[in-house]
């Protein structure tokens, strides 16, 4: 059985290893949300003045959160091109890869903290 001093030392060690403790003494990790959209552009072979040709959502795009070369989380976009990832606090590169015949990527560096991070990644459609 651990003494009170032993519990304090164990809790301090766990905090130093990356967790935080709540009022009950349990270790909890801080995390945050990265959410956004993956769009593709250009989508019209020729853009004309007065005829907008906005980027379109990419359904099924692979979205990964990288720390260095390590993938920390991944997901696929929904039919609207939307995605969300819940990640531990830290610095990440969020990378999206287009699906289909022309595979292209777009990425953005983010810092995850208590506030949600919203990004839009635009992958190349290959239309020229």
Secondary structure as GFF3:
##gff-version 3
##sequence-region A 1 128
A	DSSP	alpha_helix	4	16	.	.	.	ID=ss1
A	DSSP	beta_strand	20	21	.	.	.	ID=ss2
A	DSSP	beta_strand	27	28	.	.	.	ID=ss3
A	DSSP	beta_strand	31	41	.	.	.	ID=ss4
A	DSSP	beta_strand	56	57	.	.	.	ID=ss5
A	DSSP	beta_strand	62	67	.	.	.	ID=ss6
A	DSSP	beta_strand	70	76	.	.	.	ID=ss7
A	DSSP	beta_strand	82	88	.	.	.	ID=ss8
A	DSSP	beta_strand	90	97	.	.	.	ID=ss9
A	DSSP	beta_strand	105	112	.	.	.	ID=ss10
A	DSSP	beta_strand	117	124	.	.	.	ID=ss11
###
